Amino acid sequence: MFKNLLFSIFFFSGIIFISIVFLPALFFPQKIVLIGGRIMGHWTSFCLKFFLSTEIFIKGKENIIKNKKFFIASSHQSMF
């Protein structure tokens, strides 16, 4: 219970901070916006690993086609 509360406080305060910092990035090139998204993903991974001891496995990463656009859909709710 305490770990969940600690996770929620740090996770959501970090997400709010990152969102506010990168809000002006919407007027800049797409690469800057993507940097904000990447930072948000790293923050999520850090909080999950540090506070909740969650292991994250990514299977099939080698099958992603480089330099092509695609859409990833999952059949479950995910923060990633």
TORLUMTOR-965063 format. One record per atom (N, C-alpha, C): residue number from 1; residue in one letter; atom name; y, z, x. Coordinates in Angstrom, 2 decimals, padded with zeros to 5 digits, always signed. Atoms other than C-alpha are relative to their C-alpha. Layout:
REM TORLUMTOR-965063
<pt><nr>NUM</nr><rest>a</rest><atom>CA</atom><y>Y</y><z>Z</z><x>X</x></pt>
...
//
This chain:
REM TORLUMTOR-965063
<pt><nr>1</nr><rest>m</rest><atom>N</atom><y>-001.20</y><z>+000.00</z><x>+000.83</x></pt>
<pt><nr>1</nr><rest>m</rest><atom>CA</atom><y>+000.00</y><z>+000.00</z><x>+000.00</x></pt>
<pt><nr>1</nr><rest>m</rest><atom>C</atom><y>+001.26</y><z>+000.00</z><x>+000.87</x></pt>
<pt><nr>2</nr><rest>f</rest><atom>N</atom><y>-001.17</y><z>-000.08</z><x>-000.88</x></pt>
<pt><nr>2</nr><rest>f</rest><atom>CA</atom><y>+002.42</y><z>+000.94</z><x>+002.79</x></pt>
<pt><nr>2</nr><rest>f</rest><atom>C</atom><y>+000.18</y><z>-001.29</z><x>+000.80</x></pt>
<pt><nr>3</nr><rest>k</rest><atom>N</atom><y>-000.08</y><z>+001.24</z><x>-000.75</x></pt>
<pt><nr>3</nr><rest>k</rest><atom>CA</atom><y>+001.54</y><z>-002.17</z><x>+004.79</x></pt>
<pt><nr>3</nr><rest>k</rest><atom>C</atom><y>+000.54</y><z>-001.14</z><x>-000.87</x></pt>
<pt><nr>4</nr><rest>n</rest><atom>N</atom><y>-000.51</y><z>+001.02</z><x>+000.93</x></pt>
<pt><nr>4</nr><rest>n</rest><atom>CA</atom><y>+002.20</y><z>-004.35</z><x>+001.73</x></pt>
<pt><nr>4</nr><rest>n</rest><atom>C</atom><y>+001.50</y><z>+000.13</z><x>-000.19</x></pt>
<pt><nr>5</nr><rest>l</rest><atom>N</atom><y>-001.43</y><z>-000.24</z><x>+000.18</x></pt>
<pt><nr>5</nr><rest>l</rest><atom>CA</atom><y>+005.59</y><z>-002.75</z><x>+001.21</x></pt>
<pt><nr>5</nr><rest>l</rest><atom>C</atom><y>+000.78</y><z>-000.42</z><x>+001.25</x></pt>
<pt><nr>6</nr><rest>l</rest><atom>N</atom><y>-000.63</y><z>+000.37</z><x>-001.26</x></pt>
<pt><nr>6</nr><rest>l</rest><atom>CA</atom><y>+006.50</y><z>-003.16</z><x>+004.88</x></pt>
<pt><nr>6</nr><rest>l</rest><atom>C</atom><y>+000.03</y><z>-001.52</z><x>+000.17</x></pt>
<pt><nr>7</nr><rest>f</rest><atom>N</atom><y>+000.07</y><z>+001.46</z><x>-000.07</x></pt>
<pt><nr>7</nr><rest>f</rest><atom>CA</atom><y>+005.33</y><z>-006.78</z><x>+004.80</x></pt>
<pt><nr>7</nr><rest>f</rest><atom>C</atom><y>+001.05</y><z>-000.63</z><x>-000.91</x></pt>
<pt><nr>8</nr><rest>s</rest><atom>N</atom><y>-000.95</y><z>+000.57</z><x>+000.97</x></pt>
<pt><nr>8</nr><rest>s</rest><atom>CA</atom><y>+007.39</y><z>-007.53</z><x>+001.69</x></pt>
<pt><nr>8</nr><rest>s</rest><atom>C</atom><y>+001.44</y><z>+000.14</z><x>+000.45</x></pt>
<pt><nr>9</nr><rest>i</rest><atom>N</atom><y>-001.37</y><z>-000.24</z><x>-000.44</x></pt>
<pt><nr>9</nr><rest>i</rest><atom>CA</atom><y>+010.55</y><z>-005.98</z><x>+003.10</x></pt>
<pt><nr>9</nr><rest>i</rest><atom>C</atom><y>+000.36</y><z>-000.94</z><x>+001.15</x></pt>
<pt><nr>10</nr><rest>f</rest><atom>N</atom><y>-000.30</y><z>+000.85</z><x>-001.16</x></pt>
<pt><nr>10</nr><rest>f</rest><atom>CA</atom><y>+010.36</y><z>-007.82</z><x>+006.43</x></pt>
<pt><nr>10</nr><rest>f</rest><atom>C</atom><y>-000.09</y><z>-001.48</z><x>-000.33</x></pt>
<pt><nr>11</nr><rest>f</rest><atom>N</atom><y>+000.21</y><z>+001.42</z><x>+000.32</x></pt>
<pt><nr>11</nr><rest>f</rest><atom>CA</atom><y>+009.02</y><z>-011.10</z><x>+005.04</x></pt>
<pt><nr>11</nr><rest>f</rest><atom>C</atom><y>+001.16</y><z>-000.56</z><x>-000.81</x></pt>
<pt><nr>12</nr><rest>f</rest><atom>N</atom><y>-001.04</y><z>+000.54</z><x>+000.87</x></pt>
<pt><nr>12</nr><rest>f</rest><atom>CA</atom><y>+011.56</y><z>-011.55</z><x>+002.25</x></pt>
<pt><nr>12</nr><rest>f</rest><atom>C</atom><y>+001.39</y><z>+000.11</z><x>+000.61</x></pt>
<pt><nr>13</nr><rest>s</rest><atom>N</atom><y>-001.31</y><z>-000.07</z><x>-000.66</x></pt>
<pt><nr>13</nr><rest>s</rest><atom>CA</atom><y>+014.52</y><z>-010.31</z><x>+004.28</x></pt>
<pt><nr>13</nr><rest>s</rest><atom>C</atom><y>+000.12</y><z>-001.10</z><x>+001.06</x></pt>
<pt><nr>14</nr><rest>g</rest><atom>N</atom><y>-000.01</y><z>+001.08</z><x>-000.98</x></pt>
<pt><nr>14</nr><rest>g</rest><atom>CA</atom><y>+013.57</y><z>-012.79</z><x>+007.02</x></pt>
<pt><nr>14</nr><rest>g</rest><atom>C</atom><y>+000.18</y><z>-001.36</z><x>-000.65</x></pt>
<pt><nr>15</nr><rest>i</rest><atom>N</atom><y>-000.11</y><z>+001.27</z><x>+000.72</x></pt>
<pt><nr>15</nr><rest>i</rest><atom>CA</atom><y>+013.17</y><z>-015.66</z><x>+004.54</x></pt>
<pt><nr>15</nr><rest>i</rest><atom>C</atom><y>+001.43</y><z>-000.18</z><x>-000.53</x></pt>
<pt><nr>16</nr><rest>i</rest><atom>N</atom><y>-001.39</y><z>+000.08</z><x>+000.50</x></pt>
<pt><nr>16</nr><rest>i</rest><atom>CA</atom><y>+016.56</y><z>-014.86</z><x>+002.98</x></pt>
<pt><nr>16</nr><rest>i</rest><atom>C</atom><y>+000.95</y><z>-000.30</z><x>+001.15</x></pt>
<pt><nr>17</nr><rest>f</rest><atom>N</atom><y>-000.87</y><z>+000.23</z><x>-001.17</x></pt>
<pt><nr>17</nr><rest>f</rest><atom>CA</atom><y>+018.19</y><z>-014.71</z><x>+006.43</x></pt>
<pt><nr>17</nr><rest>f</rest><atom>C</atom><y>-000.11</y><z>-001.44</z><x>+000.50</x></pt>
<pt><nr>18</nr><rest>i</rest><atom>N</atom><y>+000.21</y><z>+001.38</z><x>-000.47</x></pt>
<pt><nr>18</nr><rest>i</rest><atom>CA</atom><y>+016.66</y><z>-018.02</z><x>+007.55</x></pt>
<pt><nr>18</nr><rest>i</rest><atom>C</atom><y>+000.61</y><z>-001.00</z><x>-000.99</x></pt>
<pt><nr>19</nr><rest>s</rest><atom>N</atom><y>-000.55</y><z>+000.90</z><x>+001.01</x></pt>
<pt><nr>19</nr><rest>s</rest><atom>CA</atom><y>+017.65</y><z>-019.67</z><x>+004.26</x></pt>
<pt><nr>19</nr><rest>s</rest><atom>C</atom><y>+001.52</y><z>-000.05</z><x>+000.05</x></pt>
<pt><nr>20</nr><rest>i</rest><atom>N</atom><y>-001.46</y><z>-000.05</z><x>-000.07</x></pt>
<pt><nr>20</nr><rest>i</rest><atom>CA</atom><y>+021.26</y><z>-018.52</z><x>+004.56</x></pt>
<pt><nr>20</nr><rest>i</rest><atom>C</atom><y>+000.50</y><z>-000.70</z><x>+001.27</x></pt>
<pt><nr>21</nr><rest>v</rest><atom>N</atom><y>-000.42</y><z>+000.62</z><x>-001.26</x></pt>
<pt><nr>21</nr><rest>v</rest><atom>CA</atom><y>+021.51</y><z>-019.59</z><x>+008.21</x></pt>
<pt><nr>21</nr><rest>v</rest><atom>C</atom><y>-000.14</y><z>-001.52</z><x>-000.06</x></pt>
<pt><nr>22</nr><rest>f</rest><atom>N</atom><y>+000.25</y><z>+001.43</z><x>+000.03</x></pt>
<pt><nr>22</nr><rest>f</rest><atom>CA</atom><y>+020.07</y><z>-023.04</z><x>+007.50</x></pt>
<pt><nr>22</nr><rest>f</rest><atom>C</atom><y>+000.55</y><z>-000.69</z><x>-001.24</x></pt>
<pt><nr>23</nr><rest>l</rest><atom>N</atom><y>-000.60</y><z>+000.64</z><x>+001.18</x></pt>
<pt><nr>23</nr><rest>l</rest><atom>CA</atom><y>+021.91</y><z>-023.66</z><x>+004.22</x></pt>
<pt><nr>23</nr><rest>l</rest><atom>C</atom><y>+000.99</y><z>-001.11</z><x>+000.37</x></pt>
<pt><nr>24</nr><rest>p</rest><atom>N</atom><y>-000.88</y><z>+001.10</z><x>-000.40</x></pt>
<pt><nr>24</nr><rest>p</rest><atom>CA</atom><y>+024.65</y><z>-025.67</z><x>+005.97</x></pt>
<pt><nr>24</nr><rest>p</rest><atom>C</atom><y>-000.74</y><z>-001.19</z><x>+000.61</x></pt>
<pt><nr>25</nr><rest>a</rest><atom>N</atom><y>+000.77</y><z>+001.08</z><x>-000.62</x></pt>
<pt><nr>25</nr><rest>a</rest><atom>CA</atom><y>+021.90</y><z>-027.73</z><x>+007.61</x></pt>
<pt><nr>25</nr><rest>a</rest><atom>C</atom><y>-000.30</y><z>-001.12</z><x>-001.00</x></pt>
<pt><nr>26</nr><rest>l</rest><atom>N</atom><y>+000.23</y><z>+001.04</z><x>+001.00</x></pt>
<pt><nr>26</nr><rest>l</rest><atom>CA</atom><y>+021.54</y><z>-029.61</z><x>+004.33</x></pt>
<pt><nr>26</nr><rest>l</rest><atom>C</atom><y>+000.97</y><z>-001.17</z><x>+000.15</x></pt>
<pt><nr>27</nr><rest>f</rest><atom>N</atom><y>-000.98</y><z>+001.05</z><x>-000.22</x></pt>
<pt><nr>27</nr><rest>f</rest><atom>CA</atom><y>+024.60</y><z>-031.59</z><x>+005.37</x></pt>
<pt><nr>27</nr><rest>f</rest><atom>C</atom><y>-000.18</y><z>-000.70</z><x>+001.35</x></pt>
<pt><nr>28</nr><rest>f</rest><atom>N</atom><y>+000.28</y><z>+000.56</z><x>-001.31</x></pt>
<pt><nr>28</nr><rest>f</rest><atom>CA</atom><y>+023.13</y><z>-032.43</z><x>+008.79</x></pt>
<pt><nr>28</nr><rest>f</rest><atom>C</atom><y>-001.23</y><z>-000.90</z><x>-000.08</x></pt>
<pt><nr>29</nr><rest>p</rest><atom>N</atom><y>+001.20</y><z>+000.86</z><x>+000.00</x></pt>
<pt><nr>29</nr><rest>p</rest><atom>CA</atom><y>+020.34</y><z>-034.84</z><x>+009.80</x></pt>
<pt><nr>29</nr><rest>p</rest><atom>C</atom><y>-001.27</y><z>+000.77</z><x>-000.38</x></pt>
<pt><nr>30</nr><rest>q</rest><atom>N</atom><y>+001.24</y><z>-000.58</z><x>+000.48</x></pt>
<pt><nr>30</nr><rest>q</rest><atom>CA</atom><y>+016.85</y><z>-034.23</z><x>+008.47</x></pt>
<pt><nr>30</nr><rest>q</rest><atom>C</atom><y>-000.73</y><z>+000.82</z><x>+001.06</x></pt>
<pt><nr>31</nr><rest>k</rest><atom>N</atom><y>+000.68</y><z>-000.73</z><x>-001.07</x></pt>
<pt><nr>31</nr><rest>k</rest><atom>CA</atom><y>+015.58</y><z>-033.04</z><x>+011.87</x></pt>
<pt><nr>31</nr><rest>k</rest><atom>C</atom><y>+000.41</y><z>+001.46</z><x>+000.04</x></pt>
<pt><nr>32</nr><rest>i</rest><atom>N</atom><y>-000.49</y><z>-001.38</z><x>-000.01</x></pt>
<pt><nr>32</nr><rest>i</rest><atom>CA</atom><y>+017.74</y><z>-029.91</z><x>+011.64</x></pt>
<pt><nr>32</nr><rest>i</rest><atom>C</atom><y>-000.58</y><z>+000.78</z><x>-001.17</x></pt>
<pt><nr>33</nr><rest>v</rest><atom>N</atom><y>+000.61</y><z>-000.65</z><x>+001.17</x></pt>
<pt><nr>33</nr><rest>v</rest><atom>CA</atom><y>+016.47</y><z>-029.11</z><x>+008.15</x></pt>
<pt><nr>33</nr><rest>v</rest><atom>C</atom><y>-001.46</y><z>+000.32</z><x>+000.29</x></pt>
<pt><nr>34</nr><rest>l</rest><atom>N</atom><y>+001.41</y><z>-000.21</z><x>-000.33</x></pt>
<pt><nr>34</nr><rest>l</rest><atom>CA</atom><y>+012.90</y><z>-029.50</z><x>+009.41</x></pt>
<pt><nr>34</nr><rest>l</rest><atom>C</atom><y>-000.18</y><z>+001.13</z><x>+001.01</x></pt>
<pt><nr>35</nr><rest>i</rest><atom>N</atom><y>+000.06</y><z>-001.13</z><x>-000.93</x></pt>
<pt><nr>35</nr><rest>i</rest><atom>CA</atom><y>+013.63</y><z>-027.04</z><x>+012.23</x></pt>
<pt><nr>35</nr><rest>i</rest><atom>C</atom><y>+000.02</y><z>+001.31</z><x>-000.78</x></pt>
<pt><nr>36</nr><rest>g</rest><atom>N</atom><y>-000.04</y><z>-001.20</z><x>+000.85</x></pt>
<pt><nr>36</nr><rest>g</rest><atom>CA</atom><y>+014.55</y><z>-024.46</z><x>+009.58</x></pt>
<pt><nr>36</nr><rest>g</rest><atom>C</atom><y>-001.33</y><z>+000.24</z><x>-000.70</x></pt>
<pt><nr>37</nr><rest>g</rest><atom>N</atom><y>+001.31</y><z>-000.13</z><x>+000.63</x></pt>
<pt><nr>37</nr><rest>g</rest><atom>CA</atom><y>+011.28</y><z>-025.15</z><x>+007.77</x></pt>
<pt><nr>37</nr><rest>g</rest><atom>C</atom><y>-001.07</y><z>+000.46</z><x>+000.98</x></pt>
<pt><nr>38</nr><rest>r</rest><atom>N</atom><y>+000.96</y><z>-000.39</z><x>-001.04</x></pt>
<pt><nr>38</nr><rest>r</rest><atom>CA</atom><y>+009.34</y><z>-024.80</z><x>+011.00</x></pt>
<pt><nr>38</nr><rest>r</rest><atom>C</atom><y>+000.18</y><z>+001.48</z><x>+000.35</x></pt>
<pt><nr>39</nr><rest>i</rest><atom>N</atom><y>-000.27</y><z>-001.43</z><x>-000.29</x></pt>
<pt><nr>39</nr><rest>i</rest><atom>CA</atom><y>+011.03</y><z>-021.46</z><x>+011.76</x></pt>
<pt><nr>39</nr><rest>i</rest><atom>C</atom><y>-000.53</y><z>+000.87</z><x>-001.14</x></pt>
<pt><nr>40</nr><rest>m</rest><atom>N</atom><y>+000.49</y><z>-000.76</z><x>+001.15</x></pt>
<pt><nr>40</nr><rest>m</rest><atom>CA</atom><y>+010.20</y><z>-020.29</z><x>+008.24</x></pt>
<pt><nr>40</nr><rest>m</rest><atom>C</atom><y>-001.53</y><z>+000.11</z><x>+000.03</x></pt>
<pt><nr>41</nr><rest>g</rest><atom>N</atom><y>+001.46</y><z>-000.04</z><x>-000.12</x></pt>
<pt><nr>41</nr><rest>g</rest><atom>CA</atom><y>+006.54</y><z>-021.21</z><x>+008.79</x></pt>
<pt><nr>41</nr><rest>g</rest><atom>C</atom><y>-000.46</y><z>+000.96</z><x>+001.08</x></pt>
<pt><nr>42</nr><rest>h</rest><atom>N</atom><y>+000.35</y><z>-000.93</z><x>-001.08</x></pt>
<pt><nr>42</nr><rest>h</rest><atom>CA</atom><y>+006.43</y><z>-019.32</z><x>+012.08</x></pt>
<pt><nr>42</nr><rest>h</rest><atom>C</atom><y>+000.26</y><z>+001.45</z><x>-000.43</x></pt>
<pt><nr>43</nr><rest>w</rest><atom>N</atom><y>-000.30</y><z>-001.36</z><x>+000.49</x></pt>
<pt><nr>43</nr><rest>w</rest><atom>CA</atom><y>+008.07</y><z>-016.30</z><x>+010.44</x></pt>
<pt><nr>43</nr><rest>w</rest><atom>C</atom><y>-001.10</y><z>+000.48</z><x>-000.96</x></pt>
<pt><nr>44</nr><rest>t</rest><atom>N</atom><y>+001.07</y><z>-000.34</z><x>+000.94</x></pt>
<pt><nr>44</nr><rest>t</rest><atom>CA</atom><y>+005.47</y><z>-016.37</z><x>+007.66</x></pt>
<pt><nr>44</nr><rest>t</rest><atom>C</atom><y>-001.28</y><z>+000.34</z><x>+000.75</x></pt>
<pt><nr>45</nr><rest>s</rest><atom>N</atom><y>+001.21</y><z>-000.26</z><x>-000.79</x></pt>
<pt><nr>45</nr><rest>s</rest><atom>CA</atom><y>+002.61</y><z>-016.58</z><x>+010.17</x></pt>
<pt><nr>45</nr><rest>s</rest><atom>C</atom><y>+000.10</y><z>+001.32</z><x>+000.74</x></pt>
<pt><nr>46</nr><rest>f</rest><atom>N</atom><y>-000.18</y><z>-001.26</z><x>-000.73</x></pt>
<pt><nr>46</nr><rest>f</rest><atom>CA</atom><y>+004.05</y><z>-013.76</z><x>+012.25</x></pt>
<pt><nr>46</nr><rest>f</rest><atom>C</atom><y>-000.16</y><z>+001.21</z><x>-000.92</x></pt>
<pt><nr>47</nr><rest>c</rest><atom>N</atom><y>+000.07</y><z>-001.15</z><x>+000.93</x></pt>
<pt><nr>47</nr><rest>c</rest><atom>CA</atom><y>+004.48</y><z>-011.44</z><x>+009.26</x></pt>
<pt><nr>47</nr><rest>c</rest><atom>C</atom><y>-001.42</y><z>+000.22</z><x>-000.51</x></pt>
<pt><nr>48</nr><rest>l</rest><atom>N</atom><y>+001.38</y><z>-000.14</z><x>+000.47</x></pt>
<pt><nr>48</nr><rest>l</rest><atom>CA</atom><y>+000.98</y><z>-012.17</z><x>+007.96</x></pt>
<pt><nr>48</nr><rest>l</rest><atom>C</atom><y>-000.90</y><z>+000.59</z><x>+001.07</x></pt>
<pt><nr>49</nr><rest>k</rest><atom>N</atom><y>+000.84</y><z>-000.50</z><x>-001.09</x></pt>
<pt><nr>49</nr><rest>k</rest><atom>CA</atom><y>-000.60</y><z>-011.54</z><x>+011.36</x></pt>
<pt><nr>49</nr><rest>k</rest><atom>C</atom><y>+000.35</y><z>+001.43</z><x>+000.38</x></pt>
<pt><nr>50</nr><rest>f</rest><atom>N</atom><y>-000.44</y><z>-001.30</z><x>-000.50</x></pt>
<pt><nr>50</nr><rest>f</rest><atom>CA</atom><y>+001.48</y><z>-008.52</z><x>+012.36</x></pt>
<pt><nr>50</nr><rest>f</rest><atom>C</atom><y>-000.18</y><z>+001.12</z><x>-001.03</x></pt>
<pt><nr>51</nr><rest>f</rest><atom>N</atom><y>+000.02</y><z>-001.07</z><x>+001.00</x></pt>
<pt><nr>51</nr><rest>f</rest><atom>CA</atom><y>+001.71</y><z>-006.56</z><x>+009.10</x></pt>
<pt><nr>51</nr><rest>f</rest><atom>C</atom><y>-001.31</y><z>+000.09</z><x>-000.77</x></pt>
<pt><nr>52</nr><rest>l</rest><atom>N</atom><y>+001.19</y><z>-000.01</z><x>+000.84</x></pt>
<pt><nr>52</nr><rest>l</rest><atom>CA</atom><y>-001.42</y><z>-007.61</z><x>+007.21</x></pt>
<pt><nr>52</nr><rest>l</rest><atom>C</atom><y>-001.28</y><z>-000.36</z><x>+000.76</x></pt>
<pt><nr>53</nr><rest>s</rest><atom>N</atom><y>+001.15</y><z>+000.35</z><x>-000.85</x></pt>
<pt><nr>53</nr><rest>s</rest><atom>CA</atom><y>-003.74</y><z>-008.55</z><x>+010.13</x></pt>
<pt><nr>53</nr><rest>s</rest><atom>C</atom><y>-000.79</y><z>-001.18</z><x>-000.56</x></pt>
<pt><nr>54</nr><rest>t</rest><atom>N</atom><y>+000.62</y><z>+001.19</z><x>+000.57</x></pt>
<pt><nr>54</nr><rest>t</rest><atom>CA</atom><y>-004.45</y><z>-011.91</z><x>+008.49</x></pt>
<pt><nr>54</nr><rest>t</rest><atom>C</atom><y>-000.24</y><z>-001.02</z><x>+001.10</x></pt>
<pt><nr>55</nr><rest>e</rest><atom>N</atom><y>+000.30</y><z>+001.08</z><x>-000.94</x></pt>
<pt><nr>55</nr><rest>e</rest><atom>CA</atom><y>-006.20</y><z>-014.58</z><x>+010.54</x></pt>
<pt><nr>55</nr><rest>e</rest><atom>C</atom><y>+000.26</y><z>-001.32</z><x>-000.69</x></pt>
<pt><nr>56</nr><rest>i</rest><atom>N</atom><y>-000.34</y><z>+001.30</z><x>+000.56</x></pt>
<pt><nr>56</nr><rest>i</rest><atom>CA</atom><y>-004.98</y><z>-018.12</z><x>+010.01</x></pt>
<pt><nr>56</nr><rest>i</rest><atom>C</atom><y>-000.80</y><z>-001.07</z><x>+000.74</x></pt>
<pt><nr>57</nr><rest>f</rest><atom>N</atom><y>+000.77</y><z>+001.09</z><x>-000.56</x></pt>
<pt><nr>57</nr><rest>f</rest><atom>CA</atom><y>-007.33</y><z>-021.06</z><x>+010.55</x></pt>
<pt><nr>57</nr><rest>f</rest><atom>C</atom><y>+000.48</y><z>-001.31</z><x>-000.61</x></pt>
<pt><nr>58</nr><rest>i</rest><atom>N</atom><y>-000.38</y><z>+001.33</z><x>+000.48</x></pt>
<pt><nr>58</nr><rest>i</rest><atom>CA</atom><y>-006.25</y><z>-024.69</z><x>+010.30</x></pt>
<pt><nr>58</nr><rest>i</rest><atom>C</atom><y>-001.12</y><z>-000.94</z><x>+000.40</x></pt>
<pt><nr>59</nr><rest>k</rest><atom>N</atom><y>+001.11</y><z>+000.91</z><x>-000.28</x></pt>
<pt><nr>59</nr><rest>k</rest><atom>CA</atom><y>-009.22</y><z>-027.05</z><x>+009.98</x></pt>
<pt><nr>59</nr><rest>k</rest><atom>C</atom><y>+000.44</y><z>-001.43</z><x>-000.29</x></pt>
<pt><nr>60</nr><rest>g</rest><atom>N</atom><y>-000.27</y><z>+001.41</z><x>+000.23</x></pt>
<pt><nr>60</nr><rest>g</rest><atom>CA</atom><y>-008.93</y><z>-030.80</z><x>+010.29</x></pt>
<pt><nr>60</nr><rest>g</rest><atom>C</atom><y>+001.36</y><z>-000.46</z><x>+000.48</x></pt>
<pt><nr>61</nr><rest>k</rest><atom>N</atom><y>-001.32</y><z>+000.37</z><x>-000.49</x></pt>
<pt><nr>61</nr><rest>k</rest><atom>CA</atom><y>-005.57</y><z>-030.83</z><x>+012.06</x></pt>
<pt><nr>61</nr><rest>k</rest><atom>C</atom><y>-000.05</y><z>-001.29</z><x>+000.83</x></pt>
<pt><nr>62</nr><rest>e</rest><atom>N</atom><y>+000.13</y><z>+001.21</z><x>-000.82</x></pt>
<pt><nr>62</nr><rest>e</rest><atom>CA</atom><y>-006.87</y><z>-033.55</z><x>+014.36</x></pt>
<pt><nr>62</nr><rest>e</rest><atom>C</atom><y>-000.10</y><z>-001.28</z><x>-000.83</x></pt>
<pt><nr>63</nr><rest>n</rest><atom>N</atom><y>+000.12</y><z>+001.17</z><x>+000.88</x></pt>
<pt><nr>63</nr><rest>n</rest><atom>CA</atom><y>-007.35</y><z>-035.86</z><x>+011.35</x></pt>
<pt><nr>63</nr><rest>n</rest><atom>C</atom><y>+001.33</y><z>-000.45</z><x>-000.60</x></pt>
<pt><nr>64</nr><rest>i</rest><atom>N</atom><y>-001.31</y><z>+000.38</z><x>+000.54</x></pt>
<pt><nr>64</nr><rest>i</rest><atom>CA</atom><y>-003.64</y><z>-035.96</z><x>+010.47</x></pt>
<pt><nr>64</nr><rest>i</rest><atom>C</atom><y>+000.50</y><z>-001.22</z><x>+000.73</x></pt>
<pt><nr>65</nr><rest>i</rest><atom>N</atom><y>-000.48</y><z>+001.25</z><x>-000.57</x></pt>
<pt><nr>65</nr><rest>i</rest><atom>CA</atom><y>-002.26</y><z>-039.44</z><x>+011.02</x></pt>
<pt><nr>65</nr><rest>i</rest><atom>C</atom><y>+001.43</y><z>+000.18</z><x>+000.47</x></pt>
<pt><nr>66</nr><rest>k</rest><atom>N</atom><y>-001.35</y><z>-000.13</z><x>-000.56</x></pt>
<pt><nr>66</nr><rest>k</rest><atom>CA</atom><y>+000.78</y><z>-039.42</z><x>+013.30</x></pt>
<pt><nr>66</nr><rest>k</rest><atom>C</atom><y>+000.84</y><z>-001.20</z><x>-000.40</x></pt>
<pt><nr>67</nr><rest>n</rest><atom>N</atom><y>-000.98</y><z>+001.07</z><x>+000.28</x></pt>
<pt><nr>67</nr><rest>n</rest><atom>CA</atom><y>+003.90</y><z>-041.49</z><x>+012.51</x></pt>
<pt><nr>67</nr><rest>n</rest><atom>C</atom><y>-000.20</y><z>-000.67</z><x>-001.35</x></pt>
<pt><nr>68</nr><rest>k</rest><atom>N</atom><y>+000.14</y><z>+000.52</z><x>+001.36</x></pt>
<pt><nr>68</nr><rest>k</rest><atom>CA</atom><y>+002.92</y><z>-042.02</z><x>+008.86</x></pt>
<pt><nr>68</nr><rest>k</rest><atom>C</atom><y>+000.36</y><z>+001.11</z><x>-000.97</x></pt>
<pt><nr>69</nr><rest>k</rest><atom>N</atom><y>-000.34</y><z>-000.98</z><x>+001.03</x></pt>
<pt><nr>69</nr><rest>k</rest><atom>CA</atom><y>+004.17</y><z>-040.33</z><x>+005.73</x></pt>
<pt><nr>69</nr><rest>k</rest><atom>C</atom><y>-001.22</y><z>+000.23</z><x>-000.89</x></pt>
<pt><nr>70</nr><rest>f</rest><atom>N</atom><y>+001.10</y><z>-000.34</z><x>+000.89</x></pt>
<pt><nr>70</nr><rest>f</rest><atom>CA</atom><y>+001.67</y><z>-038.52</z><x>+003.56</x></pt>
<pt><nr>70</nr><rest>f</rest><atom>C</atom><y>+000.34</y><z>+001.27</z><x>-000.74</x></pt>
<pt><nr>71</nr><rest>f</rest><atom>N</atom><y>-000.20</y><z>-001.17</z><x>+000.84</x></pt>
<pt><nr>71</nr><rest>f</rest><atom>CA</atom><y>+001.43</y><z>-035.76</z><x>+000.98</x></pt>
<pt><nr>71</nr><rest>f</rest><atom>C</atom><y>-001.24</y><z>+000.87</z><x>+000.10</x></pt>
<pt><nr>72</nr><rest>i</rest><atom>N</atom><y>+001.11</y><z>-000.94</z><x>-000.06</x></pt>
<pt><nr>72</nr><rest>i</rest><atom>CA</atom><y>-000.73</y><z>-032.66</z><x>+001.35</x></pt>
<pt><nr>72</nr><rest>i</rest><atom>C</atom><y>+000.02</y><z>+000.84</z><x>-001.26</x></pt>
<pt><nr>73</nr><rest>a</rest><atom>N</atom><y>+000.11</y><z>-000.81</z><x>+001.22</x></pt>
<pt><nr>73</nr><rest>a</rest><atom>CA</atom><y>-001.93</y><z>-030.98</z><x>-001.85</x></pt>
<pt><nr>73</nr><rest>a</rest><atom>C</atom><y>-001.18</y><z>+000.95</z><x>+000.15</x></pt>
<pt><nr>74</nr><rest>s</rest><atom>N</atom><y>+001.09</y><z>-000.97</z><x>-000.07</x></pt>
<pt><nr>74</nr><rest>s</rest><atom>CA</atom><y>-003.98</y><z>-027.82</z><x>-001.95</x></pt>
<pt><nr>74</nr><rest>s</rest><atom>C</atom><y>-000.36</y><z>+000.44</z><x>-001.42</x></pt>
<pt><nr>75</nr><rest>s</rest><atom>N</atom><y>+000.48</y><z>-000.40</z><x>+001.33</x></pt>
<pt><nr>75</nr><rest>s</rest><atom>CA</atom><y>-006.04</y><z>-026.53</z><x>-004.84</x></pt>
<pt><nr>75</nr><rest>s</rest><atom>C</atom><y>+000.16</y><z>+001.51</z><x>-000.21</x></pt>
<pt><nr>76</nr><rest>h</rest><atom>N</atom><y>-000.24</y><z>-001.42</z><x>+000.15</x></pt>
<pt><nr>76</nr><rest>h</rest><atom>CA</atom><y>-004.79</y><z>-022.97</z><x>-004.41</x></pt>
<pt><nr>76</nr><rest>h</rest><atom>C</atom><y>+001.46</y><z>+000.29</z><x>+000.37</x></pt>
<pt><nr>77</nr><rest>q</rest><atom>N</atom><y>-001.37</y><z>-000.37</z><x>-000.33</x></pt>
<pt><nr>77</nr><rest>q</rest><atom>CA</atom><y>-001.51</y><z>-021.14</z><x>-004.08</x></pt>
<pt><nr>77</nr><rest>q</rest><atom>C</atom><y>+000.07</y><z>+000.37</z><x>+001.47</x></pt>
<pt><nr>78</nr><rest>s</rest><atom>N</atom><y>-000.09</y><z>-000.24</z><x>-001.43</x></pt>
<pt><nr>78</nr><rest>s</rest><atom>CA</atom><y>-000.34</y><z>-021.02</z><x>-000.49</x></pt>
<pt><nr>78</nr><rest>s</rest><atom>C</atom><y>+001.45</y><z>+000.09</z><x>+000.43</x></pt>
<pt><nr>79</nr><rest>m</rest><atom>N</atom><y>-001.33</y><z>-000.12</z><x>-000.56</x></pt>
<pt><nr>79</nr><rest>m</rest><atom>CA</atom><y>+002.74</y><z>-019.97</z><x>+001.48</x></pt>
<pt><nr>79</nr><rest>m</rest><atom>C</atom><y>+000.23</y><z>-001.08</z><x>+001.05</x></pt>
<pt><nr>80</nr><rest>f</rest><atom>N</atom><y>-000.11</y><z>+001.01</z><x>-001.04</x></pt>
<pt><nr>80</nr><rest>f</rest><atom>CA</atom><y>+002.04</y><z>-022.79</z><x>+003.94</x></pt>
<pt><nr>80</nr><rest>f</rest><atom>C</atom><y>+000.23</y><z>-001.35</z><x>-000.59</x></pt>
//
